[in-house]
């Protein structure tokens, strides 16, 4: 009897895992329309990454490729067909937090014309290199005052020269 209960428990956990995996994949946006977006850096983004507007999931990344002419990454975004985004919408790769994953954040524009299947979002912002920023802060790079150009006269040391007021 105990072995049967343990087997049932294992079966329930397996079913729960399948349901969870089904909800986290492209199943939620099946039948959506696909648009492209070009990014200079897509670190942390792959197929299955969420696409969100105002924090709400409206689609997923379905594919990625490298444009051999511009060397930019092109992401294919599958968008829920109920969501009609303006053609001047922008896309940014955003982090969920310091240790969280990345997602694509779409910001709708104000144009009355909407994106159609196959259109491209041109206003994009790539992923921020968080480790590079932290390393730059720790090492102090980018903080240093600009050194005078070579050959330029250094400012004279000593008290500033007295300024006489103009005659009236």
C-alpha positions as CSV (number, residue, x, y, z in Angstrom):
1,X,0.0,0.0,0.0
2,X,2.8,2.4,0.9
3,X,4.6,1.8,-2.4
4,X,1.3,2.6,-4.3
5,X,1.0,5.9,-2.4
6,X,4.6,6.8,-3.1
7,X,4.1,6.0,-6.8
8,X,0.9,8.1,-6.9
9,X,2.9,11.0,-5.3
10,X,5.6,10.7,-7.9
11,X,3.0,10.7,-10.6
12,X,1.3,13.8,-9.2
13,X,4.7,15.6,-9.1
14,X,5.4,14.6,-12.7
15,X,2.0,15.9,-13.8
16,X,2.6,19.2,-11.9
17,X,6.0,19.6,-13.7
18,X,4.5,19.0,-17.1
19,X,1.7,21.6,-16.4
20,X,4.4,24.1,-15.2
21,X,6.6,23.5,-18.3
22,X,3.6,23.9,-20.6
23,X,2.7,27.3,-19.1
24,X,6.3,28.6,-19.3
25,X,6.8,27.7,-23.0
26,X,5.3,29.2,-26.2
27,X,2.0,27.5,-25.5
28,X,0.6,30.7,-24.0
29,X,1.2,32.7,-27.2
30,X,0.3,30.1,-29.8
31,X,-1.2,31.7,-32.9
32,X,0.3,35.1,-32.1
33,X,2.0,37.3,-34.7
34,X,5.8,37.5,-35.1
35,X,7.8,40.7,-35.2
36,X,11.6,41.2,-35.3
37,X,13.8,43.4,-33.2
38,X,17.5,44.2,-33.7
39,X,19.8,44.5,-30.7
40,X,23.5,45.3,-30.3
41,X,23.7,42.8,-27.3
42,X,21.3,40.1,-26.3
43,X,23.2,38.6,-23.4
44,X,20.9,36.5,-21.2
45,X,18.1,36.2,-23.8
46,X,17.2,33.0,-25.6
47,X,14.2,31.3,-27.1
48,X,11.4,31.2,-24.5
49,X,12.3,34.5,-22.8
50,X,9.3,36.5,-21.8
51,X,8.1,39.6,-23.8
52,X,6.3,42.0,-21.5
53,X,4.4,45.3,-21.6
54,X,4.0,47.1,-18.3
55,X,5.3,43.9,-16.5
56,X,2.6,41.7,-18.1
57,X,3.6,38.8,-20.3
58,X,2.3,39.3,-23.8
59,X,4.6,36.9,-25.7
60,X,7.9,35.1,-26.0
61,X,11.1,35.1,-27.9
62,X,10.8,32.4,-30.5
63,X,14.2,32.6,-32.2
64,X,17.4,34.5,-32.6
65,X,20.0,35.0,-35.4
66,X,22.9,37.1,-36.3
67,X,22.6,39.6,-39.1
68,X,25.8,39.0,-41.1
69,X,25.8,42.5,-42.6
70,X,25.4,44.6,-39.4
71,X,26.6,42.0,-36.9
72,X,23.5,42.8,-34.7
73,X,21.4,40.1,-33.1
74,X,17.9,39.8,-34.5
75,X,15.2,38.4,-32.2
76,X,11.9,37.0,-33.3
77,X,9.1,37.9,-30.9
78,X,5.8,36.1,-30.9
79,X,3.1,38.5,-29.6
80,X,-0.4,37.7,-28.4
81,X,-2.8,38.5,-31.2
82,X,-5.1,40.4,-28.8
83,X,-2.3,42.9,-28.2
84,X,-2.0,45.5,-31.0
85,X,1.2,47.4,-30.5
86,X,1.8,50.8,-32.2
87,X,4.4,50.8,-35.0
88,X,6.6,53.2,-33.1
89,X,6.9,50.9,-30.0
90,X,10.4,50.4,-28.5
91,X,12.0,47.3,-27.0
92,X,14.7,46.9,-24.3
93,X,16.3,44.0,-22.7
94,X,15.6,44.4,-19.0
95,X,16.7,42.5,-15.9
96,X,14.3,41.2,-13.3
97,X,16.8,42.2,-10.6
98,X,20.4,41.7,-9.6
99,X,20.2,37.9,-9.7
100,X,17.0,37.6,-11.8
101,X,16.8,36.7,-15.5
102,X,16.3,39.0,-18.4
103,X,13.2,39.7,-20.4
104,X,12.1,41.9,-23.3
105,X,10.3,45.0,-22.2
106,X,8.1,46.7,-24.9
107,X,7.1,50.3,-24.5
108,X,4.1,51.2,-26.7
109,X,4.4,54.3,-28.8
110,X,1.7,56.7,-29.8
111,X,1.2,56.0,-33.5
112,X,-2.3,54.9,-34.5
113,X,-0.8,52.4,-37.0
114,X,-0.1,49.0,-35.4
115,X,2.7,46.4,-35.9
116,X,1.8,43.7,-38.4
117,X,3.3,40.2,-38.7
118,X,6.9,40.5,-40.1
119,X,7.4,44.1,-39.1
120,X,10.5,45.2,-37.2
121,X,10.9,47.2,-34.1
122,X,13.7,49.7,-34.8
123,X,14.0,51.5,-31.5
124,X,15.8,49.0,-29.3
125,X,18.2,49.0,-26.3
126,X,20.5,46.0,-25.8
127,X,21.4,44.2,-22.5
128,X,23.5,46.1,-20.0
129,X,26.7,44.4,-19.1
130,X,26.1,44.3,-15.3
131,X,29.4,42.6,-14.5
132,X,31.3,45.2,-16.5
133,X,29.6,48.0,-14.7
134,X,30.3,46.5,-11.3
135,X,33.9,45.8,-12.3
136,X,34.3,49.4,-13.5
137,X,33.0,50.7,-10.3
138,X,35.2,48.5,-8.2
139,X,38.3,49.3,-10.3
140,X,37.5,53.0,-10.4
141,X,37.6,53.2,-14.2
142,X,35.6,56.1,-15.6
143,X,35.9,58.1,-12.4
144,X,39.2,59.7,-13.0
145,X,39.4,63.3,-14.0
146,X,40.5,63.9,-17.5
147,X,44.3,64.3,-17.6
148,X,45.6,67.4,-19.5
149,X,46.7,66.7,-23.0
150,X,50.4,66.0,-23.5
151,X,52.3,69.2,-24.1
152,X,49.6,71.3,-22.5
153,X,50.7,73.7,-19.9
154,X,49.9,72.7,-16.3
155,X,48.1,75.3,-14.2
156,X,50.4,77.4,-12.1
157,X,50.6,76.5,-8.4
158,X,50.0,79.2,-5.9
159,X,47.3,81.7,-5.0
160,X,45.0,83.0,-7.7
161,X,45.9,86.3,-9.3
162,X,44.1,89.3,-7.8
163,X,41.3,90.7,-10.0
164,X,40.8,94.4,-10.1
165,X,37.3,95.7,-10.7
166,X,36.7,97.7,-13.9
167,X,36.7,101.5,-13.6
168,X,33.4,103.2,-13.7
